[in-house]
Amino acid sequence: MYGDSLAIISYNHTFSNPAVFSERDSLYGTPIYPTAIFDGTDQVFEQDPNAFITTYTSYITAAKADTPRYNLELAATATASAGDIQITIVTTDTIPAGQMLTFVAVCQDSIRGFAKDFNYVCEELYRFPIELGFPDTLDTAITFSHAMPIDKMRAVVFVQNMDTKEIMHSATKQFEEVE
């Protein structure tokens, strides 16, 4: 329908750590649960894709019409016990100081649960501020230890305006195995 694929992340409010739930709740307010939609390469796990498209059509259309203020480049590699994420962020405009944070989520594509598989489970979450004046570039590397199967590892990077809570731009990348 849109000629490319999209990824959608929603906050799981039913199985959260109480401290994390309280922090997220204070950021967004109850009962709002944030959802981020961005260009990606994943299939949508929905029994009836037509219902999914109907639910999110207005959000997808709005997201695709918005001009990004960033160019994100992402490389993700891993060995059996360590991962490395290389992020390059190039701004297309001056970014207001103190408003923007970059979040990096290391996800596992699926984990077998008691009664079903859980898809796109966040295993690690990192964040750092981003304050760039046009035409600045930020290069960042994140190295971490893990015990996940490499073929199920994915990195998701998104820039969020902490004043408006809007996701400004995002990217996702499957990890590549290295020796």
C-alpha positions in Angstrom: 0.0 0.0 0.0 2.8 2.5 0.9 5.6 1.1 -1.3 7.8 0.5 1.7 7.6 -1.1 5.1 7.0 0.5 8.5 7.8 -0.5 12.1 5.5 0.4 15.0 6.7 0.4 18.6 4.2 0.7 21.4 4.8 0.8 25.1 3.8 -2.4 26.9 2.1 -1.2 30.0 0.8 -4.5 31.3 4.1 -6.3 32.2 6.3 -3.3 33.2 8.8 -3.1 36.0 6.9 -0.8 38.6 9.8 1.7 38.6 9.9 1.9 34.9 6.1 2.1 34.7 6.1 5.0 37.2 8.8 6.9 35.3 7.0 6.4 31.9 3.7 7.3 33.5 5.0 10.6 34.8 6.5 11.4 31.4 3.3 10.8 29.4 0.5 10.8 31.9 -2.1 8.1 32.5 -3.6 6.5 30.5 -1.6 7.5 27.5 0.7 4.9 26.0 3.1 6.2 23.3 3.4 4.6 19.9 6.2 5.4 17.4 5.9 4.7 13.7 9.0 4.7 11.5 10.5 3.4 8.3 11.8 -0.1 8.8 12.2 -3.6 7.3 10.0 -5.8 9.5 6.8 -7.7 8.8 3.8 -6.7 10.8 2.6 -9.4 13.2 -1.2 -8.9 12.9 -3.7 -11.6 12.3 -5.8 -9.3 10.1 -3.5 -6.8 8.3 -6.5 -4.9 7.0 -7.5 -4.1 10.6 -4.0 -3.0 11.3 -3.8 -0.7 8.3 -7.2 0.8 9.1 -6.1 1.5 12.7 -2.9 3.3 11.8 -3.5 4.8 8.3 -3.8 8.4 9.6 -0.6 8.0 11.7 1.3 6.5 8.8 0.2 9.1 6.3 1.2 11.9 8.7 4.6 10.3 9.5 5.4 9.9 5.8 4.5 13.5 5.1 6.8 14.9 7.8 10.2 16.1 6.6 12.9 14.6 8.9 15.3 17.0 10.6 18.0 14.3 10.8 19.7 11.7 8.7 20.4 8.6 10.7 23.0 6.0 9.6 23.2 2.8 11.6 25.6 -0.2 11.6 25.1 -3.1 14.0 27.5 -6.0 14.5 27.8 -8.7 17.1 29.9 -11.6 18.2 28.4 -14.4 20.4 28.9 -12.3 23.5 29.4 -8.6 22.5 27.5 -6.2 20.3 28.6 -2.9 18.7 26.3 -0.2 17.3 27.7 2.7 15.2 25.4 5.7 14.9 25.9 8.7 12.7 23.4 11.6 13.1 23.5 14.5 10.6 21.2 17.4 11.3 19.3 19.1 8.5 18.6 22.1 10.8 19.8 23.5 14.1 18.4 21.5 17.0 17.1 23.4 20.1 19.4 22.8 23.1 18.2 20.5 25.8 15.1 19.2 24.0 16.3 16.2 22.0 17.4 12.8 23.3 18.6 9.9 21.2 17.4 6.5 22.3 19.0 3.2 21.2 17.1 0.0 21.9 18.7 -3.4 21.4 15.8 -5.8 20.7 15.3 -9.5 20.2 13.0 -10.4 17.3 11.2 -13.1 19.3 11.3 -14.8 22.7 9.3 -17.9 23.5 6.8 -17.1 26.3 4.6 -19.4 28.3 1.7 -19.5 25.9 3.0 -17.6 22.8 6.1 -15.9 21.3 6.8 -12.2 22.3 8.0 -10.2 19.3 10.5 -7.4 19.4 11.4 -7.5 23.0 13.7 -4.6 24.2 16.7 -6.1 26.0 18.8 -2.9 26.4 17.9 0.8 26.2 20.5 3.6 26.0 20.0 7.3 25.7 22.1 10.4 25.2 21.3 14.1 24.4 21.7 15.5 20.9 22.4 19.2 20.3 23.5 19.9 16.8 23.8 23.1 14.9 23.4 22.8 11.1 25.6 21.2 9.5 27.1 19.3 12.4 27.4 15.5 12.6 27.5 13.3 15.7 29.3 9.9 15.6 28.6 7.6 18.5 29.5 4.0 19.2 27.8 1.8 21.8 29.4 -1.5 22.9 27.6 -4.0 25.1 27.6 -7.6 26.3 24.7 -9.9 25.5 23.5 -13.5 25.5 21.0 -13.3 22.6 21.1 -15.3 19.3 22.7 -12.9 16.8 20.2 -13.8 14.1 17.4 -12.4 16.3 19.1 -9.2 17.3 18.0 -5.8 16.1 19.0 -2.2 16.9 16.4 0.6 16.9 17.5 4.2 17.1 15.1 7.1 17.5 15.4 10.8 18.3 12.7 12.2 20.6 11.7 15.8 21.4 11.3 15.6 25.2 9.2 18.8 25.3 6.6 17.6 22.8 7.3 13.8 23.2 7.3 13.5 19.4 9.6 11.0 17.7 11.5 13.1 15.3 13.3 10.4 13.3 14.2 6.7 13.7 16.0 3.8 12.0 16.3 0.1 12.6 19.0 -2.4 11.6 19.4 -6.2 12.0 22.8 -7.1 13.6 25.4 -8.8 11.4 27.6 -11.5 12.9 31.4 -10.8 12.9 34.2 -13.0 14.1 
